[in-house]
Amino acid sequence: MLDFFTIFSKGGIVLWCFQGTGVTESFTGPVNALIRSVILQERSGNNSYSHDALSLKYKLDNEFELVFVVGFQKILTLTYVDKFIDDVQLHFRDRYKNELEQKGALALLNSHFAFEDDFKMLLREAEESSKARGPTSMRSFNASLKSQKTVKSMIETKGGDKGKEQGGKKNKNAKKEGKGMFGMLKGLVGSKSLSQEDMEPVLDKMRDHLIAKNVAAEIASQLCDSVAKKLEGKVMGTFTTVASTVKGALQDSLVQILQPKRRVDILRDVLEARSQRRPFVITFCGVNGVGKSTNLAKISFWLIENGFTVLIAACDTFRAGAVEQLRTHQRRLNSLHPPQDHGGRPIVQLYEKGYGKDAAGIAMEAIAYARNQAFDVVLVDTAGRMQDNTPLMTALAKLIAVNMPDLVLFVGEALVGNEAVDQLVKFNQALADHSMSDKPRLIDGIVLTKFDTIDDKVGAAISMTYITGQPIVFVGTGQTYNDLRSLNARAVVGALMKA
């Protein structure tokens, strides 16, 4: 029934593994995908993960820094897996506690974990218990607690109220007595394992704090769940508060999320494309009014300052004035870098075919023109569209599928909270649904605009990066061509955690 089960340290040392009968494929690929996409990206709030035809369940043991992973076919409904993985974790810890307490990778490598017999026994017990457990029958009214209530028990008496009041006063006095020198020690953990109950009050406050800073509610909950999984069972030192421990872990998680899992180096990629005698193509997409054309002009200026020639493809054939806006930017950019300084050739040109034309066709012609005229970069401006507008989303997916740009940038506002998640999910879904390829091109990076207007409410950056797993390439910080910055992850997290 199970394809595989593996136990490894967070340092990457496999301590023990099991492969099901008749399973020939290696489980290395699915486990590595789980590590890259979930554990390293701080997305461990949910203990399940899908990879191709496999479902993976995992459990983190933070005391001994271990990961337990089980894999089985998606089509199977194995109700016993969650309890089984807990049983294996407890059994493995208890049996090899002495070996696991020895610190260092060398100690683990030299240890021998003969766990197969115990594992098969636990698996057999789990499978038998799931078969033996029949459907539960509904209780009758007479068997329920409600049937035992009387009318008298539902009537509140004055004496009862007084008793409650006196009890309340006693509790208040007890609370007052608890303050002072010993009250200061409240919340300190003295060499004990952190439990979910210890962290719950702190995590609730952290969740509310993140939502107040514009992080989408669903993502704030997932982040707090991930931190709880990361810390549960971890042994804390004396005089370490739960609040400071949870806050530190959350800060580390947020920095990890904002630091891209893949590096986007546009200047290096443009040079590589130039060596192949082809233009580097960037497509901009996003909803209406977020500043796509303005930030396209800022990126044009940045590329020109780095010595590249730019062709702007006016593929917004829908909005009135879109072409004229780009033409104005082209004139201003060329006035800052006059053609006479570049051998008489304008360093920025606009390729446009007017309104009402097929955007995918214009982009294709612009890329061919750029190749013939030896432009370094093509920046494709597209029409703003709401994520629910199916015809326009289909047109965008067609443009990207036909022209296969090197980079697809989503332009979004720093002002949005929950809306950012909906926008990105639906944009990615539309690109996947309308692509003709088995591996469709999705959003590669994010440009976050109006970043100077939000003070410390920077939660949209977390929401957008978390939902796509893609980096924030640029942030717009003003209205001039110079107002374009790369994201400083630690500064953003510092602003986010500020009270």
C-alpha positions in Angstrom: 0.0 0.0 0.0 2.8 2.4 0.9 5.4 3.3 -1.9 8.1 4.4 0.6 8.9 5.7 4.1 12.1 7.5 4.9 13.6 9.1 8.0 16.3 11.7 7.5 17.9 14.5 9.5 17.4 18.2 8.6 21.0 18.2 7.6 20.2 15.7 4.8 21.5 12.4 6.2 19.2 9.5 5.5 18.9 7.4 8.7 16.5 4.7 7.5 14.2 4.1 4.5 11.7 1.5 3.3 10.5 0.9 -0.2 7.2 -1.0 -0.9 7.0 -4.3 -2.7 7.0 -3.9 -6.5 8.0 -0.2 -6.4 10.9 0.3 -8.7 11.1 4.1 -9.0 13.4 6.0 -6.7 11.8 8.2 -4.0 14.7 10.7 -4.2 12.8 13.0 -6.7 9.6 13.4 -4.6 11.5 13.8 -1.3 13.9 16.4 -2.9 10.8 18.3 -4.3 9.2 18.3 -0.8 12.4 19.7 0.7 12.8 22.4 -2.0 9.2 23.4 -2.2 7.9 23.0 1.4 10.6 22.6 4.1 13.1 25.2 2.7 10.4 27.6 1.7 8.8 27.6 5.2 5.5 26.1 4.0 5.3 23.3 6.5 1.9 24.4 8.0 0.1 21.7 6.1 1.7 18.2 6.5 0.8 16.9 3.0 2.4 17.5 -0.4 1.6 16.2 -3.9 4.2 15.2 -6.5 3.1 13.8 -9.8 1.0 10.6 -9.0 2.2 10.5 -5.3 0.8 11.9 -2.1 3.4 12.6 0.6 2.8 13.1 4.3 5.5 14.3 6.5 6.2 15.1 10.2 9.0 17.3 11.7 10.7 16.2 14.9 12.2 19.5 16.1 13.8 18.1 19.3 16.1 15.7 17.3 16.0 17.7 14.0 14.4 14.8 12.1 12.0 14.6 9.2 9.6 11.5 8.7 8.1 11.2 5.2 5.7 8.6 3.8 4.6 8.3 0.2 1.7 6.5 -1.4 -0.4 6.7 -4.6 -2.9 9.6 -4.9 -5.7 7.3 -5.9 -5.5 5.5 -2.5 -7.4 6.7 0.6 -5.3 5.6 3.5 -7.1 6.8 6.7 -4.4 5.4 9.0 -1.4 7.3 7.6 -1.5 10.3 10.0 -1.6 8.1 13.1 0.9 5.7 11.6 3.5 8.4 11.0 3.1 9.6 14.6 3.5 6.1 15.9 6.7 5.6 13.8 8.1 8.9 15.1 7.5 8.0 18.7 8.8 4.5 18.4 12.0 5.5 16.5 12.7 8.3 19.0 12.3 6.0 22.0 14.4 3.2 20.5 17.3 5.3 19.3 17.2 8.1 21.8 20.9 7.7 22.8 22.2 7.7 19.2 20.1 10.7 18.4 21.3 12.7 21.4 24.9 12.5 20.1 25.4 15.8 18.3 27.0 16.1 14.9 26.7 14.5 11.4 29.5 12.1 12.0 27.8 10.5 15.0 24.6 9.9 12.9 26.6 8.5 10.0 28.4 6.0 12.3 25.1 4.9 14.0 23.2 1.9 12.7 19.4 2.0 12.7 17.9 -1.5 12.2 14.3 -0.4 12.2 12.7 -2.7 9.6 11.1 -5.2 11.9 9.6 -2.5 14.2 8.3 -0.6 11.1 6.6 -3.7 9.6 5.0 -4.4 13.0 3.6 -0.8 13.3 2.4 -0.9 9.7 0.6 -4.2 10.2 -1.1 -2.9 13.3 -2.1 0.3 11.6 -3.6 -1.6 8.6 -5.5 -4.0 10.8 -6.9 -1.3 13.0 -8.2 0.6 10.0 -9.9 -2.5 8.7 -11.4 -3.4 12.1 -12.8 0.1 12.6 -16.4 -0.1 11.3 -18.8 2.8 10.6 -19.8 4.7 13.8 -23.5 4.6 14.5 -25.4 7.7 15.6 -26.3 8.1 19.3 -29.9 8.1 20.3 -31.3 11.1 22.2 -31.5 9.1 25.4 -27.8 8.4 25.2 -26.8 12.0 24.8 -26.0 14.6 27.5 -28.9 16.8 26.5 -31.4 14.1 27.7 -29.9 14.3 31.2 -30.6 18.0 31.6 -33.6 19.1 33.6 -35.5 22.4 33.6 -34.2 23.1 37.1 -30.5 22.8 35.9 -31.2 25.5 33.3 -32.5 28.1 35.8 -29.9 30.5 37.3 -30.3 31.3 41.0 -29.2 34.5 42.8 -27.0 32.5 45.1 -25.3 30.9 42.1 -24.6 34.4 40.7 -23.2 35.6 44.0 -21.0 32.6 44.1 -19.8 33.4 40.7 -19.1 37.0 41.6 -17.2 35.9 44.8 -15.3 33.4 42.7 -14.5 36.1 40.2 -13.2 38.4 42.9 -11.1 35.6 44.3 -9.6 35.0 40.9 -8.8 38.7 40.5 -7.1 38.8 43.9 -5.2 35.7 43.0 -4.0 37.4 39.8 -2.9 40.5 41.7 -1.0 38.3 44.2 0.7 36.6 41.2 2.2 39.9 40.1 5.6 41.0 41.5 8.9 39.3 41.2 7.5 35.8 40.5 5.0 37.3 38.1 7.9 38.6 36.0 8.9 35.0 35.3 5.6 34.3 33.5 6.1 33.0 30.0 9.7 31.8 30.7 10.4 28.2 29.6 13.0 26.4 31.6 14.6 23.6 29.6 11.3 22.1 28.5 9.8 21.2 25.1 7.6 23.7 23.5 4.0 22.5 23.0 1.2 23.8 20.8 -0.6 25.1 23.9 2.5 27.1 24.9 2.6 28.8 21.5 -1.1 29.3 20.8 -1.6 32.6 22.6 1.5 34.1 21.0 0.7 32.8 17.6 -2.8 34.3 17.7 -1.4 37.7 18.4 1.2 37.3 15.7 -1.5 36.3 13.2 -3.6 39.4 14.0 -0.4 41.5 13.8 0.4 40.2 10.3 -3.2 40.7 9.0 -3.1 44.3 10.3 0.1 44.8 8.3 -1.7 43.8 5.1 -0.7 40.1 4.9 -3.6 38.1 3.4 -5.5 36.3 6.2 -5.1 32.8 4.8 -1.4 33.3 4.4 -1.0 34.7 7.9 -2.6 31.6 9.3 -0.4 29.3 7.1 2.7 31.1 8.3 1.8 30.8 11.9 0.9 27.1 11.5 4.3 26.6 9.8 6.1 28.2 12.7 4.2 26.1 15.2 5.3 22.9 13.3 8.8 24.2 13.2 9.0 24.8 16.9 6.8 22.1 18.4 8.9 19.7 20.6 11.9 22.0 20.5 13.8 22.2 23.8 14.2 25.8 25.0 16.8 27.2 27.3 16.2 28.7 30.7 15.0 32.4 30.8 13.9 32.2 27.1 10.4 33.5 26.6 7.9 31.8 24.3 7.1 35.1 22.7 10.7 36.0 21.8 11.3 32.4 20.5 8.1 32.5 18.3 8.9 36.0 17.0 12.4 35.0 16.1 11.3 31.9 14.2 8.6 33.9 12.4 11.2 36.6 11.4 13.5 33.9 10.0 10.6 32.3 8.1 9.6 35.7 6.5 13.1 36.4 5.4 13.4 32.9 3.9 10.1 33.5 2.0 11.3 36.9 0.6 14.7 35.6 -0.5 14.1 34.0 -3.9 14.6 30.3 -4.4 16.0 31.1 -7.8 18.1 34.1 -8.7 16.8 36.6 -11.3 19.7 38.5 -12.8 18.3 40.5 -15.7 21.6 42.1 -16.7 23.5 38.8 -16.9 20.6 37.2 -18.9 20.5 40.1 -21.3 24.3 39.7 -22.0 23.8 36.0 -22.5 21.0 36.6 -25.0 23.1 39.2 -26.8 25.9 36.6 -27.2 23.3 34.4 -28.9 22.4 37.3 -31.3 18.8 37.5 -30.1 16.8 40.0 -28.0 15.9 39.3 -24.3 12.1 39.5 -24.0 10.2 40.7 -20.9 6.4 40.6 -20.8 4.5 42.8 -18.2 1.0 41.7 -17.0 -1.3 42.7 -14.2 -4.7 44.2 -13.4 -5.9 47.6 -14.4 -4.3 50.8 -13.0 -1.4 49.3 -11.1 1.3 51.2 -13.1 2.5 48.7 -15.7 3.4 51.2 -18.4 5.1 53.6 -15.9 7.2 50.8 -14.4 8.0 49.5 -17.8 9.4 53.0 -18.5 11.4 52.9 -15.3 12.9 49.5 -16.2 13.7 50.9 -19.7 15.6 53.7 -18.1 17.5 51.3 -15.8 18.5 49.1 -18.9 19.6 52.2 -20.8 21.7 53.3 -17.9 23.4 49.9 -18.1 24.2 50.4 -21.8 21.5 48.3 -23.5 19.2 49.3 -26.4 15.4 48.8 -25.8 12.4 48.2 -28.0 9.0 48.8 -26.4 6.2 46.7 -27.9 2.8 48.4 -27.5 0.6 45.4 -27.1 -2.1 47.2 -25.1 -4.4 47.6 -28.0 -7.5 47.8 -25.7 -7.1 51.0 -23.5 -7.4 54.4 -25.2 -4.3 56.4 -24.8 -2.0 53.4 -24.0 0.1 53.9 -27.2 0.4 57.6 -26.7 1.5 57.1 -23.1 4.4 54.8 -24.2 5.3 57.3 -27.0 5.6 60.1 -24.4 7.9 57.9 -22.3 10.0 57.0 -25.4 10.5 60.7 -26.2 11.5 61.5 -22.6 14.0 58.6 -22.4 15.6 59.6 -25.7 15.9 63.2 -24.5 17.8 61.9 -21.5 20.1 59.8 -23.8 20.2 61.7 -27.1 20.7 59.7 -30.3 23.9 61.7 -31.1 25.5 60.1 -28.0 24.8 56.6 -29.5 25.9 56.9 -33.1 22.8 58.7 -34.3 20.5 55.8 -33.3 17.7 56.3 -30.8 18.4 54.1 -27.8 14.7 53.5 -27.2 12.2 52.8 -29.9 8.5 52.1 -29.9 6.9 49.4 -32.0 3.1 49.9 -32.4 0.3 49.0 -34.8 -2.5 51.1 -33.3 -5.6 49.8 -31.5 -7.9 46.8 -31.9 -5.2 44.5 -33.3 -4.1 41.0 -32.1 -1.7 41.6 -29.2 0.1 38.2 -29.7 0.8 39.1 -33.4 2.2 42.5 -32.6 4.5 41.0 -30.0 5.7 38.4 -32.5 6.4 41.1 -35.1 8.2 43.3 -32.5 10.5 40.5 -31.5 11.3 39.7 -35.1 12.0 43.5 -35.7 14.2 43.6 -32.6 16.2 40.6 -33.9 16.8 42.2 -37.3 17.7 45.6 -35.9 19.9 44.2 -33.1 18.0 45.5 -30.1 19.2 44.0 -26.8 15.8 44.0 -25.0 12.1 43.9 -25.9 9.7 45.1 -23.3 6.1 43.9 -24.0 3.4 46.1 -22.6 0.0 44.3 -22.2 -3.5 45.5 -21.4 -4.6 45.6 -17.8 -7.2 43.0 -17.1 -9.1 41.8 -14.1 -8.4 38.2 -13.1 -12.0 37.2 -13.7 -12.1 38.5 -17.3 -11.9 35.2 -19.2 -11.5 36.6 -22.8 -8.6 38.9 -21.8 -7.0 36.3 -19.7 -7.1 33.9 -22.7 -5.5 36.5 -24.9 -2.7 37.0 -22.4 -2.1 33.3 -22.2 -2.0 33.1 -26.0 0.5 36.0 -26.2 2.9 34.3 -23.7 2.4 30.8 -25.2 3.1 32.0 -28.8 6.0 34.3 -28.1 7.7 32.4 -25.1 9.3 35.5 -23.4 12.4 35.1 -21.3 10.7 36.7 -18.3 7.0 37.2 -17.3 6.7 39.9 -14.7 3.4 40.4 -12.8 3.0 44.1 -11.8 1.0 44.5 -8.6 0.2 47.1 -6.0 1.7 47.1 -2.5 -1.6 48.4 -1.2 -3.6 45.2 -1.7 -4.0 42.4 1.0 -6.2 39.4 0.3 -6.8 40.6 -3.3 -3.2 39.9 -4.1 -3.6 36.2 -3.5 -6.7 36.0 -5.8 -5.0 38.0 -8.6 -1.9 35.9 -8.6 -3.6 32.5 -8.3 -6.0 33.3 -11.1 -3.3 34.8 -13.4 -1.2 31.7 -13.0 -4.2 29.4 -13.4 -5.2 31.2 -16.6 -1.7 30.9 -18.0 -1.6 27.2 -17.2 -5.2 26.5 -18.5 -4.7 28.2 -21.9 -1.1 27.1 -22.6 -0.5 24.5 -25.3 2.6 23.1 -23.5 2.8 20.3 -21.0 5.0 22.7 -18.9 3.2 26.1 -19.2 5.0 29.4 -18.7 3.8 31.0 -15.5 4.7 34.2 -13.7 8.5 34.4 -13.2 8.7 37.4 -10.9 6.9 40.4 -9.4 7.2 44.2 -9.7 5.6 45.8 -6.6 4.4 49.3 -7.3 3.5 52.2 -5.0 5.8 50.9 -2.3 6.4 54.4 -1.0 2.7 54.9 -0.1 2.2 52.1 2.5 4.5 53.1 5.5 5.1 49.8 7.4 2.1 47.9 5.9 4.3 45.8 3.7 2.3 42.5 3.9 1.4 42.4 0.2 5.1 41.5 -0.5 4.8 38.5 1.7 1.4 37.4 0.3 2.6 37.7 -3.4 5.9 35.9 -2.8 4.4 33.1 -0.7 1.6 32.3 -3.2 3.8 32.1 -6.2 7.2 31.1 -4.8 8.7 33.7 -7.2 10.9 36.7 -6.2 10.0 40.4 -6.1 12.4 41.7 -8.8 11.7 45.4 -8.4 9.8 47.8 -6.1 8.5 51.1 -7.3 9.2 53.9 -4.8 8.1 57.1 -6.5 7.1 58.8 -9.8 10.5 59.5 -11.4 12.5 57.1 -13.6 15.1 56.7 -10.8 12.5 55.5 -8.3 13.1 51.7 -8.8 14.7 49.6 -6.2 15.5 46.0 -5.5 13.8 44.5 -2.4 15.7 44.4 0.9 14.2 41.3 2.6 15.5 42.1 6.1 14.3 45.7 6.0 10.8 44.6 4.8 10.6 42.0 7.6 11.8 44.5 10.2 9.0 46.9 9.1 6.5 44.1 9.1 7.3 43.0 12.7 7.4 46.5 14.1 4.7 47.0 16.6 
